[in-house]
Amino acid sequence: MKFLGWEIYHEDFLELLFKFALNLLVVYILIRRIYYPIHRKKDFLFTYFLFNVLIFFLCGLLSSVKLSTGFAFGLFAIFSILRYRTEQISIKDMTYLLAVIALAVMNALFGKKVSMVELIFTNSIILIAAYVLEHLWLTRHEAMRQIIYERIELIKPEKRDELYADLHQRLGVKVSRVEMGRIDLLRDTVQMRVFYFDDEQGDRSFTEMAPDTDD
């Protein structure tokens, strides 16, 4: 049955539905169960899930019109180098973004020449690798807060201990290192990244509930 020359229902719909369900399950485990419990960045949950869904359906629907493999890899390359200009994104966050893009492309474009066992195995390996790296191998997670600091006299190398003590008193975390950004001598402020290890903090509830930036 057709409407305006379009088929109302196609047998490939069930295949697309299965692919999407598998893709959504894998991304949910990767982002909600592996990424979020450690990094606690709610904004990235929206970004990762929506990126994955958009790219999955883009690749899935375009694959039905017999696009070449080169075009598919071109789409993957475009999305993989995409970055936001309004906010600095860490290397690890960009790696997770690349992972959700790769999962969307892989799950959307696999054909009947690839067995279901191979597809499930590939998705499982990605999840296992992410979990092992986050929870077993990289046991110490270094968190980061981006702030604007006004006591500019403490950024001198010889006053590092005083700077760390002041940051500890204000933020409630034991600082491991800091990175200086743009210094505004007119307002006597400096953009600063403060790094700390979660396992060194006495009360984890503060670090988990804290926002990513203090701007």
N, C-alpha and C positions, 0 to 999 in steps of 0.2 A: 504494500500500500504506500502511495506517495502523496505528498501535498506540495503543490507548486514545484513539482519536479524533484523534490527531496524525499528520500526514504524516511518514513517516520520512525522505523525501528530497524536496526541492523544487528546481525548476529555477533558482530565484533564488540557490541556494547558490554556483554558479560565479561569478555576478556579485559576490556578497559576497566570495568568495575573491580575485577580481581586485582589487576595491577595497582590500582589506586589504593585499595584496601591494604595490600602488602606494603606499599610505599609509605602510607600514613602510619602504619603500625611501627615500621622500622624507624621513621623519623621521630615518632613520639618517644620511643625508648631512648634514642640517641640524645634528643634535646631535653625532654622532660625528666628522664630518669638518670641520665649520665651527666649532661651539661649543667642543668639548672641547680641541682642540689649543691654543687660546688661553687658555681660562679654567681648565682643569685641575681641575674640581670633579666628582669621581666620584659624590658623593651625588646630584647633580642629573641624572646620566645615568639612574639608576634612576627618579627622579621623572618626568622628561620622557617616557621611553619608556612607563612604566606609565600615566601620565595619558593619553597619546595612545591607547594600546590600549584602556583602559577606556572612554574617551569615544567612540572609534570604534564599538565594539560596542554601547554603550548607544544611540547615535544610529542605528546601522545596524539593530539589531533593533527598536527602537521605530518606525522609519520604516515597517516592514512592516505596522503596524497603523493606517496612514493617519492619523498625527498631523498636526495643523495646522502650518503654517509658523511661526505665532506661538509655538507651544509649543517648536519646535526652537530658535528664537532665544532663548527664555526659558532653555532649558538652557545655551546658549552663554553667556548673560549671567551665569548663576549660577557656572559654572566659571571664567569670565574674571576675576571679582572675588574668587575664592577666594585666600586667602593663609594662610601658616602663622604661628601666634602664638608658636611656640617659637624661631624663628630669624629674624633680619633678612635680608631678601632684597633684593638690589640691583635697581635699575630695569631694568638690562639682563637680569638673570635672569628677572624677571617678564615682560619682553618676549618672551623665548624660550618661557616657559611659555604665554603667550597665543598664540604662533605654533603650538606643537604642538597646542593645543586647537583653533585655527582650522583647521589641516590635518585633524584628526580629524573635525570636523563637516563640513567641505567635502567630503572624500573619501567620507564615509559617506552623505551625503544627496544627492549629485548623482544625477540621474535620466537617463532616456533622452532627455530633451529637450536635454541638454547633450552635445555631441559629445566623443569621446575626445580629440581634438586640443585642444579647449578646456580640458579637465581637465588634461592633461599640460602645456599651456602655462602654466596658472595655477600649478601646482606648481613648474614650472621658474622662473618669475618670482620666486617667494618665495625659492627657493634662491639665485638669482643676486643678488637684492637683499641677502640676508644675507651672502653671500660678499664682495660689493663693499664693503659698509659695514664689515665686519670687517677685510678684508685690503688693500683698495686705498684707500678714502677715509679711514677712521679708522686710519691706519697706526701710530699710537702707542697702544698698549694700556696703560691705567692699571690696574694690579692693586691689590688691597687685602688687608691682613691685619688682623684684629681681635685685639687683645691687651689684657691687663690690666697696666698699667705702675705700678711702685711708687715710682719717683723723682719724687714729686709736686712737688718743689721746682723741677723743670725745666719745668713747664708754663706758667710765667710768660712773657708776651710778650717780655720783654727777654732771656730765656734760650733763645730759639728755636734758635739755632745750636748751643748745647750739647745741646739735646734731639735735634736731627737727627743730630748726631755720635754720641751715645750709641745711638740707634736703628740707625744704620748699622753701628756696631761689633757690636751684639747680633744684628741680623737679617741682616746681610750685604748690604743693599740700599741704594741711594741714594734717600733719602726725598724725595718731591716736595711732600707736604703731609700734615698730620694733622688729624683731627677728634676733639675731646674729647667723651666721653660722660659717664656718671654718675661723680661724684667721691665717693669714700668717705673722708672725713676721719678716721674712726675707725681704719681700717686703712692710711691713707695710700696709697691706690691710686686709679687712674682708668682707666675703660674708654676705649680709644683705637682709632681706625681709622687705620692707616698706609697711605698711598698711594705708589706708585712706578711708574715706567715700565719695562716689560720691556726696551726697547731701550737703556736707559741702564745696564743691569747687565752687569758683566764676565762673570759665570758664570751662565748661564740655568738650569743644572741645579738650583741651589738653589731658585730661585723656582718652578720647575715641580714639584718634589717636595714643596714646603712645604705643610702643611695650611692650610686656610682660616682657622682660628681657633687661638688658643693658649690658650683658656680651659681 
